[in-house]
Structure formats: C-alpha cells, structure tokens
Amino acid sequence: MSSRELIKKMLSGDKAALARVITLVENRSNGHLALMAEIQKHCGQATTIGVTGPPGSGKSTLVDKLTKNLRAEGKKIGIVAIDPSSPFSGGAVLGDRIRMQDHATDEAVFIRSLGSRGSRGGLSRATREVVKLYDAFGMDIVIVETVGVGQTELDIMEVADTTLVVLTPESGDTIQTMKAGILEIADIFVVNKADRDGAGQIQAELMAMLQLGEETKKRGEAPSGGTPWKPPVLLVQATKEIGIGELLQEIRRHEKSRSGPEKGKKRKALFQEEAREILLDELRPRLQRRMNKEGVWENPYELVAKILAKINL
C-alpha cells in the first residue's frame, strides 16, 4: 500500500492504518517527511494535555480517570505514553498492554507507548508527530504522559496546550530540587493521593512558591494590559476519582485563557523551533556519512571546514 493510500485510510478513521503510520514515523521510514507534510494539512483541532511528574506520583492513574470522564462526554481520546527507551532496541521499555486496560477495547480511545530515545527533555521528535497524527485522525483530546519531571523536562511545554505537573504529599524534596523549572512547566499543579498526610502542606508550599514567583516577575516586567495565568494547585485522589471534575474545569479555563495574540505568537515560535529540530535531525545522519567519507581525522577543525565548504552552508 502506498503512503498516500495509507494516509487516506487513516483519515477515514481506520485505526489499523493509524497504527501503521505511527510506526512509519517512529522508525523514520523513507518518505516520512512527505507523509508528515501531508498530515500537517489536517491538524489544528485537537487539544493537547501534557501530564508530567516524578515516578510514583500516579500519572497513569490520573490519565486513566481523565480519559474515563472525557469519554463520558463523548470525546475521542488519543494517549501517548512516553517510556524510558530500551538501550538495545531504542523502543519503549513499558508497553501499551500494561497501561489503562479499561480503555483497551474502546474504539474511541487509542493508546501508544513511545520510547524517549534519550531525548534531552524526555520527549522525542516522534512524540510531537504522533500528537499530530492523532489530531489529523480526529481525536478531540490528546494526552501526553511523560517519563518524569526535572530541570530538563521543559520540552512538554512545546507540545501541550495545558501542562499538568503531578505531585504527591511525599514530593517535598522533589520540589526543592526542581524549583527553577517547575514554575515554568506547570499550567496546573495536581497534588495526587491527597488523602495522605502532608497534602495540605505541599499545597501551601506550592502556592507560596507561585506567589513569590509572581512577585519577582512583576518587579522585573513593565505593566501589561492582560491578566497572566496563575496555576491553580488542586488536591486530587485519582484512584477514587475525587477532584477529577474540578481538574477538567481548570483545564478548560486555561484553554480559554490562551486565546488572543499571545497564542499566535507562541504558535509561531513553536513552529520555528520544530522546523529547526527537524532540520537538525535530518542533517545529522547526512553529515555523519559525509564525515566518514572525508577521512580527515587528525584535525577536527580541518574536517569541519572541508565539509562546510562542500555543502555550501
């Protein structure tokens, strides 16, 4: 089957075709750039929710319950679960079968596990492209669950419209180690397992951090007419579905707050960043092949100068 026929089947709602296209994209098969260029024309409708947080915070359970509630509203859901990559195959160590079994037979839910492939922020380029495939397929909501959180997990902001940072009452030490990045990542903080001791304390600590960050930012910026988004800090018990309705309300409130000129500026910046990343990814193996042909290994600067002269960059 040709790529064009495969895309046509996928766009018509064929889940098997969607799975095949995802595999082609993840494996960087020949023609995947042309394939994604065609897919791009059908994107722009889905809302993307990023879910990140330290291991053991209950991210998968939260995603499962969000999916259940969104399905009750008739929404079609695409889930991308980012797992650590196997050092041997490069694929996801964990798989679709052990995640969210309640939705495995739901025709309106599609779940795919992807390996992080050593990506700096825990997200691979394939993740962004799978999000687009879900969008083109007709998913209303795309949920991306990442490996973890930390100073380098900022990539999730470039994929998600709304980012949830999931913590637990035991996450106090984690917060101390990631203060510099956590305020930039989160649109909504979720303190999961809120029935445990210390939930109120971590909620208060987060709110204090947000207040301090807001005051610091105000001192360094000129006044503007808009009202900046202030991340709420929600107490949730995902296993009991307590707080999930409120969380969905905050997600929708954040989505409404993103409309206007700022949304357009962010999209333009993300488009440029994505184009840069694709270009570098495509150039890297070609440059490596060129290096292998040149045979100048005594002087790296001489080798680089020789290659740049030949490719006229």
N, C-alpha and C positions, 0 to 999 in steps of 0.2 A: 504494500500500500504506500502511495506517495505521501509526502508531508502535507501536501495540500488536501488530499482526501482525508488524512488523519485529523487535521485541524477542523475540517468541515464536520466530521463525525463528532469531534469533541464539542464543538459549538452547538451541535444539535442536542446535546445532553447525554452523550454516550460516556458513561463512567470508565469503561474499559479503555476507550480512546484517550480520556484524560490521564489515566494511569500510564499509558504508553508514552504520551507526550512528556509527562513529568520525568519519566526515566530517560528519555532522549535528552532533555535539558540538563538533568543532573549529571549524566555521563558525558556531556559536551560532545554529543554526536555531530557528525558532519551535517552542516545546514542548520544548526540550532539558532544561529544568529538571524537567518532569514525567517525561521519559524517564529522567533520571538518578536521580530519586526511586524509580522502579520498579527500576532496575538495582541500587541500593543494597541492596535486599532479598535479592539473590542473591550478595552479596560476603562475604568473610571467610575464604576457604580458601587463596588463593594466598600464596606467599612472594615478597616483592619484594626484589630485589638492585639497589642503585644502583652504577654504575661511573662514576667521575669522575677527572679528572687533566688535566694540561696537554696541549696539542696535541702529537702525535707520540709520546706515551707508549705507544701500542699498545692503546688501549682497545677498538677494534673487533675487533682480532685476539683479544684476551682474551675478549671476549663470544662470538666465534665458537667458540673452543675450549671455553669453559664450556658453551655450547649443545650442542656435539657430545658432550661427556661426559654431560651431563644427559639427552640423547636416548637414549644408550646404556643408561640406567637406566629408560627408558620414560616419562620426564617430558614433559608438554606445555609448550611454552615460548612466551611472548609477549615480544617485544622492542620497546621504544620507544627510538628513536634521535633524540635532540634535536640539531637542527642550527641554525646561525645562520639567522635569518629573512631572507627577501628584502625589501629596502627597498621593493619595488614591489608584490608580491603579499601579503606577510606570511607566505607559506608557507616550507617548508624549502628551503634552497638546495641541499643534497645530497638524494639520494633513495634509496628502498628498493633500486633496481636495482644500485647500486654497492656495496652492503653485503652481506656474508655470503652470497655466491651459492651456497655449498654447501647452504644450507638453504632456498633459494627454492622448491623443489618438494616440500618435506617438509610433509605435511598436518598434522603436529602442531606446526609452528612458524609463528608469524605475526609478521611484521616490519613496523613502521610508522615512518616518519620524520615528525617534527613540528618546526615552527619554534619557536624560543624566544620569538618575538614581543616581543622587548625586555624580557622578564621580568627583574626585579631579580636573581634568583638563577640565571638561565639555565633555569628551568623555568616553563612556562606552566600555567595552570589546566587547560587541555585535557590536559596530561600526566597529572595526577592522575586525571582522569576516564577516560582511556584505560586506565590501570592497573586501574581498577575494572571497565571493560568486559572486559578480559582475564580478570580474576578471575571475573566472572559467567559468562563463556564457558566456563570450566572449565580454564583454564591452571593448572598446578601451580606454575610459577615464572614471574615477570615480571621481566625485566631492563631497567633504565632506564639508558641511556648518555647522559651529559650533554655539553654543548659543551666545558667546560673546568673549571678549578678556580681559586679565589681567595678573597678575603675575603668576597665576596658569594654564594658558591656553597652556602651553608648550607641552601638550600631542599631539597636532595636528602635531608637527614635527615628531612624531614617526609613523604617519600614511601616511602623504602626501609626495610625491616626491617633490612637489613645493607648498609652502605656501604663499597665498596672505593675507596681512593684509589690510583691507578696512577701510578707514577713511573718514571724511568729513571736509570741511573748519571749522566746529564748534568743531573739535576734539582736539583743542589745550590743554585744561585742561586734557583731557584723556591721551594725550601723556605724559604730565608731571607726571601723576600718575603711568605710566607703563614703564618708561624709561628702567628700569633694565631688563625687559623681552622682550620688543618689538624688540630689535635688534637681539635677538636670534631666535625669532619666524619667522620673515619675510624673504622670499626669494625675494618677490616683494611687494612694497608698492603701493596701489591704493588709490589715493585721488579722491573719487567719488563726484558727484554733483559739479563738478569743475567749473560750471558756476556761483556759488555763490561767494560772496566777501570773501576774505581770502584764496582762494585755492592756490594762488602763495606763500603766506606767509607760510602756513603749509608745502608746498612742500620744501621751503627753509629751514625750521626748521628741517625737516626730513633729508635732505641732510647734514645739519650741524651736526646732531647727528651721522649720519653714518660716516662722516669724522672723527669726534672726536673718535668714537669707533674704527675705523680702525687704527688711530694713536696710541691709547692706546694699542691695541692688538699688533701692530708691536714692541712697546717698550718692551713688555713682552715676545716675542717669538723669537726663533732663526730663521734666514732666511731659507726659503724653496724654492724649485725649482718651485712649482706650482703657478698658478695665482688664488688667492682667489676670490670667487664670491662677487661682490658688488651689493647689492639690488638696482635696479632702483626705482625711485619714479615717478609714472605715473599719469597724470591728465586724468580723465575719466568722462564722463556723460553717465551712463549706460542706463538711460531711453531713450536717443536719439541715443544709440549705438555709441557714439563718443569715440574713444580710444580703443575699444574692439579689433580691428585688431592688434594694437601695443601691447596690453596686451598679446594676443596669441603668438605673435612673441617672446616676452620676456620669456614666459613660456617655449617655445621650446628651446630658447637659454639656459635657466637654465638647462633643461633636458640634453642637450648636455654637459654642463659643469660638470655634475655629473658622467660621465664615468671615469673608471680607478680604481686604487687600493683603493682610498678613498671610493668609492661606495660600494666595497666589505666589507671593514671594518665596514662601517655604518650598512650594512645589517646584519652582524654577531652580532653586538652589539644589534640591534633591535630584532633579533631572540632570544637572551638570555634574554632580558627584557620581551619579550612577553611570553616566556616559564615560567619565574619567576611569572609573573602576573597570568597566567592560573593556575599554581600550587597553588598559594596562594588562588585564588578564589575557587578552588576545595577543598582545605584543610579546609577553614574557616567553612563551614557548618558541616563538619565531626568532627572538633574539638569542635564545639558548642554542637553537640549531645553527644560527649564524656564527656564534662563538665557537662551536665545535668544529666548524669548517675552517676558521681562520688559522688556528694553530699557533697563535702568538701567546705564549703562556708565561714568558719571563717578565713582562711588564704589563700590568692590568690597564694602565692609562693608555698605553700604546694600542692595546687591543680595542678599548672603547673608542678611541679616536678613529681607528680604522673602520670599525663597524658604523659609527655615526656618519662618516664620510660616504660610505657605500649606500646607506639607506636614506641619505639626504634629509636628516632630521635636524 
